[in-house]
Amino acid sequence: MATTSITLPVTADFVVPALLIDATPETCVNILLAGVAAVECATTSVAEETNATLTAKLTAKHEAQVARLQKDADAERLRFQKEIERLQADANLAKTLRADTENRLSEATANARQQAYEDAEERIRTAIEDKQKAEKKADECQKLLLAEQRQAAAAVITEKDRAEELVNAERLRADRMIEEKNRTIEVLQGIGANSSRKGDAFETKIRTCVVNAFGTAGKFDILEKQYESGDHIFEWDAYKVMVEDKDKKEIDAEDIRKAHRDFTNHSECDVLLFISARAHIPKHQRPGDIDIALVDGRPAIYIGHFNTKENRILYLQSLQPVMRLLIELTKKAADSPTVINEKLSDKLRSIRQHFVYNENIINELVNKAKAAERNIKGSLDELMLTIVNVQSTFKNSLASVVTDDDTTAPVVEEAPVEEPIQTTLRVAAKRSVPKKKST
């Protein structure tokens, strides 16, 4: 019989049984068949036993789960039953409370309606009585008013005539003051064609402004005028100021050159004020008609169109902090020439801009102050006329008292007079007063 060899995979630790080492092909076939049959039989038995075990376990687990769910369902059913009973009890209580509330509300509504009817009837009755009293009082007041109106009409006519006389007298006085001021202006502005007299008048005008603006300082004195020393030199605290004033329609370069010459020759002066009454200053035309420059290392301030300033004295007073600052800056700059070249020119421009800005604010405030003054004057005039009318009414009232025509008098609350406390005077023996010890 022919034979065939087969190869079977085994584990590494497999040991070949001794029976298979020298076995014949028939023996090997029988051993393999017997082994396969035994394994198949064992596998079938194990599968059947495993299926039975799993079925039993699943059945037990299902029954336990069903029992647990049944227990939970019973507990939840019991809880719902109790909740339903509680809600039913609350509903019954709410119905009872609602019925009680409706009963009390109906009773309160009936009581309130009855009270409202009673109150309304009482108010109507009181209103009718008040109306009758008011009509009676109105008739009495109407009669008194007619009598007072007749008296007041005559008094008003008299006081009106008197007020008109006062107003006419005041207007006449104001006209005289205006005429006097106009004559003064004509003296100052219309002196004539003589340029020297006209210049002297403007110098006097500037001198007056300087005295009023700077004269409140701790030290102030206008020095005697000298040759080539400007129009004015005055001492102001620790400084000396030179003023050059021009009242011309046009300022030329020669006017500026002479002012610079005089200022240069007077090194004791700390600042130069060049004031032009009616014209701008050539090469110094800036917004606000003011410019600042340096002459001989000292500050020079150029003011154009000075006559157009609303308040010239206030303008010069506003200029004082600028003058102080410029003097101090230039004195410091004299010790450090680089400051003049690098920083001082920018500072001068900034100072001028600040002054112009401040002048605009002051002008606005001055205009508001004048408007307020006019309003106050109008209010005072109105109050004075009212006082006149009140005094007239007072006189008429006193006259009516004398003639027994007055039936009513104003009610004035007076403080109650306290009764003196009655005390019994007792006389006691005089006690000696101990002397104070000297300290």
Secondary structure, 3 states (H helix, E strand, C coil): CCCCCCCCCCCCCCCCCHHHHCCCHHHHHHHHHHHHHHHHHHHHHHHHHHHHHHHHHHHHHHHHHHHHHHHHHHHHHHHHHHHHHHHHHHHHHHHHHHHHHHHHHHHHHHHHHHHHHHHHHHHHHHHHHHHHHHHHHHHHHHHHHHHHHHHHHHHHHHHHHHHHHHHHHHHHHHHHHHHHHHHHHHHHHCCCCCHHHHHHHHHHHHHHHHHHHHCCCCCEEECCCCCCCCCEEEEECCEEEEEEEECCCCCCHHHHHHHHHHHHHCCCCCEEEEEECCCCCCCCCCCCCEEEEEECCEEEEEECCHHHCCCHHHHHHHHHHHHHHHHHHHHHHHHCHHHHHHHHHHHHHHHHHHHHHHHHHHHHHHHHHHHHHHHHHHHHHHHHHHHHHHHHHHHHHHHHHHCCCCCCCCCCCCCCCCCCCCCCCCCCCCCCCCCCCCC
